[in-house]
């Protein structure tokens, strides 16, 4: 029997049992749809987060507490404002290339409204180092930091929520139990599905934040190199300065590529976990295919005996049933693939969750769906091919 004839017979057999074929296909369809959708969400998260890091610039260095290794336990920051000043003094070239920040969560109140925000206590050079702009008003300066002045820059969303339709400049907000005067509103950045909403952040002088949080620490230090060529030189300078002041395993100096690498490792594991969870659906669908094909072999035993008596070879019967299983899973995989792509577009359009369908996930879904038919169809196909024609013809 030719492959074309085997395919025709397989289609005819599947059409003759529409309900059974549809239920068998459903298991594979759900599995492929889950794989495509969950991998798309994982890939979308990776692209969004790495894009946000890349947006900070390739010549930015991050000085963080701990050794910077993926999977290591978190380390309490030992940085102080004096460390920031020491790095700034030792870096060659222009000053104000170093910034420090301390972060905390405090409720923000104004005009009887109370909202949750992220409070960033930063040095005067922070906005220039991390390239943030003030849309209205003005940023605070070195004198404000030196005197712990109670002034604040509001994120765009915070300003709109607390002072709808009015100018917040000069107004007063209460952070915790301390009153701050609004001196500016930040340029809108846009929301993100993963990570903090930068438009809901509030910036105050780092010294005022340390008093507010009752701490003397600095959570992170940022260093902007003059160019991408000087990143290595500045990194060595920062490490040398901090090694004189701290124990080497209490800090790590990371470039943009280092951060993206760590984040990429985390999100790669997340994507694999999501794909594995979805793969369970495919496994269940494959078991369903095998069961249905075994039932089909049992029901068509007399047909198999008649065909073998008329000259059909064992490999012809095996190929036909294997082809039926692969057609079922390929059909389910194609429909599931289209459904997964459609759902990913719906998620990206209407929900605050990024979803990116990649070529490799499409090829993987199709390949796996056909492979499921091949693997789980082998046993029923071989059983059909090995039937004795005389015994098969006598089967009731």
C-alpha positions as CSV (number, residue, x, y, z in Angstrom):
1,X,0.0,0.0,0.0
2,X,1.3,3.4,-1.0
3,X,1.7,6.2,1.6
4,X,-1.0,8.2,-0.3
5,X,-3.5,5.3,0.0
6,X,-2.6,4.8,3.6
7,X,-3.3,8.4,4.3
8,X,-6.6,8.3,2.5
9,X,-7.7,5.2,4.5
10,X,-6.6,6.9,7.7
11,X,-8.6,10.0,7.0
12,X,-11.7,7.9,6.2
13,X,-11.4,5.9,9.4
14,X,-11.1,9.1,11.5
15,X,-14.0,10.8,9.8
16,X,-16.1,7.7,10.4
17,X,-15.6,8.1,14.1
18,X,-15.9,11.9,14.4
19,X,-16.7,12.1,18.1
20,X,-13.9,9.8,19.2
21,X,-11.5,11.6,16.9
22,X,-12.6,15.0,18.3
23,X,-12.1,14.0,21.9
24,X,-8.7,12.5,21.2
25,X,-7.6,15.6,19.4
26,X,-8.9,17.8,22.3
27,X,-6.2,16.5,24.7
28,X,-3.4,17.4,22.3
29,X,-5.0,20.7,21.4
30,X,-5.1,21.8,25.0
31,X,-1.5,20.7,25.6
32,X,-0.1,22.6,22.6
33,X,-2.2,25.7,23.4
34,X,-0.9,25.7,26.9
35,X,2.7,25.3,25.8
36,X,2.5,28.2,23.2
37,X,0.7,30.6,25.6
38,X,2.8,30.0,28.7
39,X,6.1,30.1,26.7
40,X,4.9,33.3,25.1
41,X,4.2,34.9,28.5
42,X,7.6,33.8,29.8
43,X,9.4,35.1,26.7
44,X,7.4,38.4,26.9
45,X,8.4,38.9,30.5
46,X,12.1,38.3,29.6
47,X,12.0,40.8,26.8
48,X,10.2,43.5,28.8
49,X,12.6,43.2,31.8
50,X,15.8,43.1,29.7
51,X,14.5,46.0,27.6
52,X,13.9,48.1,30.8
53,X,17.5,47.3,31.9
54,X,18.9,48.1,28.5
55,X,17.0,51.4,28.6
56,X,19.2,52.6,31.5
57,X,22.2,52.6,29.1
58,X,25.1,50.3,28.4
59,X,27.6,52.4,30.4
60,X,25.8,52.1,33.8
61,X,27.3,50.1,36.6
62,X,25.2,48.7,39.5
63,X,26.8,48.4,42.9
64,X,24.7,46.0,45.0
65,X,25.0,44.2,48.3
66,X,26.1,40.6,48.2
67,X,28.2,38.6,45.8
68,X,25.8,38.9,42.9
69,X,25.6,35.2,42.2
70,X,22.3,33.8,41.1
71,X,20.7,31.8,43.8
72,X,22.8,33.2,46.7
73,X,21.1,34.3,49.9
74,X,20.2,38.0,50.1
75,X,22.7,40.2,51.9
76,X,21.9,43.2,54.1
77,X,23.4,46.4,52.6
78,X,26.5,47.7,54.3
79,X,26.8,50.8,52.1
80,X,26.7,54.3,53.5
81,X,26.6,57.8,52.0
82,X,30.4,58.0,52.7
83,X,30.9,55.1,50.3
84,X,29.1,57.0,47.6
85,X,31.2,60.1,48.2
86,X,34.5,58.1,48.2
87,X,33.7,56.5,44.9
88,X,32.8,59.9,43.4
89,X,36.1,61.3,44.6
90,X,38.2,58.6,43.1
91,X,36.6,58.2,39.7
92,X,38.5,60.0,37.0
93,X,37.0,62.8,35.0
94,X,33.8,64.7,35.8
95,X,32.1,64.4,39.1
96,X,28.4,63.6,39.8
97,X,28.7,60.3,38.0
98,X,27.8,58.4,41.2
99,X,24.4,58.2,42.9
100,X,23.0,56.3,45.9
101,X,19.5,55.3,46.9
102,X,17.6,53.9,49.8
103,X,14.2,52.4,49.2
104,X,11.2,51.9,51.4
105,X,7.5,51.6,51.3
106,X,5.4,54.2,53.1
107,X,1.8,55.4,52.6
108,X,1.5,58.8,51.0
109,X,-1.3,61.1,52.1
110,X,-2.7,64.4,50.7
111,X,-6.0,66.1,50.7
112,X,-7.6,63.3,52.6
113,X,-6.4,60.6,50.2
114,X,-4.0,57.8,51.1
115,X,-2.1,55.7,48.6
116,X,0.7,53.1,48.7
117,X,3.9,54.2,47.0
118,X,7.6,53.4,46.8
119,X,9.7,56.0,48.4
120,X,13.2,56.4,46.9
121,X,15.7,58.4,48.9
122,X,18.3,59.5,46.4
123,X,21.3,61.7,46.1
124,X,21.1,64.9,44.1
125,X,23.0,63.3,41.1
126,X,20.6,60.3,40.9
127,X,18.3,61.6,38.1
128,X,21.2,62.4,35.9
129,X,22.9,59.1,36.5
130,X,19.9,56.9,35.7
131,X,18.6,59.4,33.1
132,X,15.2,60.3,34.6
133,X,13.6,63.7,33.7
134,X,11.4,66.1,35.6
135,X,8.3,67.1,33.6
136,X,7.3,70.0,35.8
137,X,9.0,71.9,38.6
138,X,12.7,71.2,39.4
139,X,14.8,68.5,41.0
140,X,16.3,69.0,44.5
141,X,20.0,69.9,44.7
142,X,23.0,69.2,46.9
143,X,22.0,71.7,49.5
144,X,18.7,69.9,49.9
145,X,20.5,66.6,50.5
146,X,23.0,68.2,52.9
147,X,20.2,69.8,55.0
148,X,17.8,66.8,54.8
149,X,15.2,69.2,53.4
150,X,11.7,67.8,53.2
151,X,11.0,68.1,49.5
152,X,9.6,65.5,47.1
153,X,9.3,64.7,43.4
154,X,6.2,62.8,42.6
155,X,5.8,60.1,39.9
156,X,3.3,61.0,37.2
157,X,0.6,58.6,38.4
158,X,1.0,59.6,42.0
159,X,0.6,63.3,41.1
160,X,-2.6,62.5,39.0
161,X,-4.1,60.4,41.7
162,X,-3.5,62.8,44.6
163,X,-4.0,66.1,42.8
164,X,-6.4,65.4,39.9
165,X,-6.8,68.4,37.7
166,X,-4.6,70.7,39.8
167,X,-0.9,71.6,39.9
168,X,0.8,69.7,42.7
169,X,3.9,72.0,42.7
170,X,4.1,73.7,46.1
171,X,1.5,71.4,47.7
172,X,2.2,69.3,50.8
173,X,2.1,65.5,51.1
174,X,2.6,63.4,54.2
175,X,5.0,60.4,54.0
176,X,4.6,58.2,57.0
177,X,4.0,61.0,59.6
178,X,6.3,63.6,58.1
179,X,5.2,66.4,55.7
180,X,7.1,67.1,52.5
181,X,6.6,69.9,50.0
182,X,6.2,68.9,46.3
183,X,8.8,70.6,44.2
184,X,8.4,68.6,40.9
185,X,6.6,65.9,39.0
186,X,8.5,63.2,37.1
187,X,8.2,62.6,33.3
188,X,5.9,59.6,32.7
189,X,7.7,56.4,32.0
190,X,4.8,54.0,31.5
191,X,3.6,51.0,33.4
192,X,5.2,47.5,33.4
193,X,3.7,44.1,33.9
194,X,6.7,43.0,35.9
195,X,8.7,45.0,38.5
196,X,7.7,48.2,40.2
197,X,5.6,50.9,38.5
198,X,8.1,53.7,38.2
199,X,5.2,56.2,37.7
200,X,4.1,55.4,41.3
201,X,7.4,56.3,42.9
202,X,8.3,59.3,45.0
203,X,11.8,60.7,45.2
204,X,13.1,62.6,48.3
205,X,16.6,63.5,49.4
206,X,18.5,60.5,50.6
207,X,19.3,62.0,54.0
208,X,15.6,62.8,54.6
209,X,14.8,59.2,53.7
210,X,17.3,57.8,56.1
211,X,15.7,59.8,58.9
212,X,12.3,58.7,57.8
213,X,13.3,55.0,57.7
214,X,15.5,55.3,60.8
215,X,18.5,53.9,59.0
216,X,22.0,54.9,57.9
217,X,22.3,52.5,55.0
218,X,22.4,53.0,51.2
219,X,20.6,50.1,49.4
220,X,22.3,50.5,46.0
221,X,24.9,52.7,44.2
222,X,24.8,53.6,40.5
223,X,27.8,54.7,38.5
224,X,27.6,56.1,35.0
225,X,30.8,55.7,33.0
226,X,31.7,58.4,30.5
227,X,31.5,55.9,27.7
228,X,31.1,52.2,27.0
229,X,34.9,52.0,26.6
230,X,35.6,53.2,30.1
231,X,33.2,50.8,31.9
232,X,35.9,48.4,32.7
233,X,38.2,51.1,34.1
234,X,35.5,52.6,36.2
235,X,34.4,49.2,37.4
236,X,38.0,48.5,38.6
237,X,38.1,51.8,40.4
238,X,34.8,51.2,42.2
239,X,35.9,47.7,43.3
240,X,39.2,49.1,44.6
241,X,37.6,51.8,46.6
242,X,35.0,49.5,48.2
243,X,37.6,46.8,49.0
244,X,39.3,49.3,51.2
245,X,36.1,50.0,53.0
246,X,34.1,46.7,53.0
247,X,34.7,43.0,52.9
248,X,34.8,41.7,49.3
249,X,31.8,39.5,49.6
250,X,29.6,42.3,51.0
251,X,29.3,43.9,47.6
252,X,29.3,43.2,43.8
253,X,29.8,45.6,40.9
254,X,27.7,44.6,37.9
255,X,27.4,45.9,34.4
256,X,24.3,45.9,32.3
257,X,25.3,42.6,30.7
258,X,25.8,41.0,34.1
259,X,22.3,42.1,35.2
260,X,20.7,40.9,32.0
261,X,22.5,37.6,32.4
262,X,21.2,37.1,35.9
263,X,17.7,38.1,35.0
264,X,17.9,36.0,31.9
265,X,18.8,32.9,34.0
266,X,15.9,33.5,36.3
267,X,13.4,34.0,33.5
268,X,14.8,31.1,31.5
269,X,14.1,28.8,34.5
270,X,10.6,30.4,34.8
271,X,9.9,29.7,31.1
272,X,11.1,26.1,31.3
273,X,8.9,25.5,34.4
274,X,5.9,27.0,32.6
275,X,6.6,24.8,29.5
276,X,7.0,21.7,31.7
277,X,3.7,22.4,33.4
278,X,2.0,22.7,30.0
279,X,3.9,19.6,28.8
280,X,2.0,17.6,31.4
281,X,-1.2,18.3,29.4
282,X,0.5,17.0,26.2
283,X,1.6,13.9,28.1
284,X,-2.0,13.3,29.2
285,X,-3.2,13.9,25.6
286,X,-0.6,11.4,24.4
287,X,-1.9,8.7,26.7
288,X,-5.4,9.5,25.5
289,X,-4.3,9.0,21.9
290,X,-2.7,5.6,22.8
291,X,-5.8,4.4,24.6
292,X,-8.2,5.5,21.7
293,X,-6.0,3.8,19.1
294,X,-5.9,0.6,21.1
295,X,-9.7,0.6,21.2
296,X,-9.7,1.3,17.5
297,X,-7.5,-1.7,16.9
298,X,-9.7,-3.9,19.0
299,X,-12.9,-2.7,17.1
300,X,-11.3,-3.2,13.7
301,X,-9.7,-6.6,14.3
302,X,-11.9,-8.3,11.6
303,X,-11.0,-5.5,9.1
304,X,-7.3,-6.0,9.8
305,X,-7.7,-9.8,9.3
306,X,-9.5,-9.3,6.0
307,X,-6.9,-6.9,4.7
308,X,-4.0,-9.2,5.7
309,X,-5.8,-12.1,4.0
310,X,-6.0,-10.0,0.8
311,X,-2.3,-9.4,0.9
312,X,-1.7,-6.5,3.1
313,X,1.7,-6.7,4.8
314,X,2.4,-6.2,8.5
315,X,4.2,-2.9,7.8
316,X,1.2,-1.7,5.8
317,X,-1.1,-2.2,8.7
318,X,1.4,-0.7,11.2
319,X,1.9,2.3,9.0
320,X,-1.8,3.0,8.6
321,X,-2.5,3.0,12.3
322,X,0.6,5.0,13.0
323,X,-0.5,7.5,10.4
324,X,-3.9,7.8,12.0
325,X,-2.4,8.7,15.3
326,X,-0.1,11.3,13.8
327,X,-2.9,12.8,11.8
328,X,-5.0,13.2,15.0
329,X,-2.1,14.8,17.0
330,X,-1.0,17.0,14.0
331,X,-4.6,18.3,13.7
332,X,-4.9,18.9,17.4
333,X,-1.4,20.6,17.4
334,X,-2.3,22.9,14.5
335,X,-5.6,24.0,16.1
336,X,-3.9,24.4,19.5
337,X,-1.1,26.4,17.9
338,X,-3.5,28.8,16.3
339,X,-5.5,29.1,19.5
340,X,-2.3,29.7,21.5
341,X,-1.2,32.5,19.2
342,X,-4.6,34.1,19.3
343,X,-4.8,33.9,23.1
344,X,-1.3,35.4,23.4
345,X,-2.4,38.3,21.3
346,X,-5.5,38.8,23.4
347,X,-3.4,38.6,26.6
348,X,-0.9,41.2,25.3
349,X,-3.7,43.5,24.1
350,X,-6.1,43.5,27.0
351,X,-4.1,42.4,30.1
352,X,-1.0,44.0,31.6
353,X,1.0,40.9,30.8
354,X,3.5,40.8,28.0
355,X,3.3,37.8,25.6
356,X,5.6,37.2,22.7
357,X,5.2,34.2,20.4
358,X,8.5,33.1,19.1
359,X,9.4,31.0,16.1
360,X,11.1,28.3,18.2
361,X,8.0,27.9,20.4
362,X,5.8,27.4,17.3
363,X,8.2,24.8,15.8
364,X,8.5,23.1,19.2
365,X,4.7,22.9,19.6
366,X,4.2,21.4,16.1
367,X,7.1,19.0,16.5
368,X,6.0,17.8,19.9
369,X,2.4,17.3,18.8
370,X,3.5,15.2,15.8
371,X,6.0,13.4,18.0
372,X,3.3,12.6,20.6
373,X,1.4,10.8,17.8
374,X,4.5,9.0,16.7
375,X,5.5,7.8,20.2
376,X,2.0,7.0,21.6
377,X,0.8,5.5,18.3
378,X,3.7,3.0,18.0
379,X,2.2,0.4,20.4
380,X,-1.3,0.3,18.9
381,X,0.1,0.3,15.4
382,X,2.5,-2.6,16.2
383,X,-0.3,-4.5,17.9
384,X,-2.4,-4.1,14.8
385,X,0.4,-5.1,12.4
386,X,1.1,-8.3,14.4
387,X,-2.4,-9.7,14.4
388,X,-2.7,-13.2,13.0
389,X,-5.1,-12.9,10.0
390,X,-6.9,-16.2,10.8
391,X,-7.5,-15.2,14.4
392,X,-8.5,-11.7,13.4
393,X,-11.1,-13.1,10.9
394,X,-12.6,-15.3,13.7
395,X,-12.8,-12.3,16.1
396,X,-16.3,-11.4,17.1
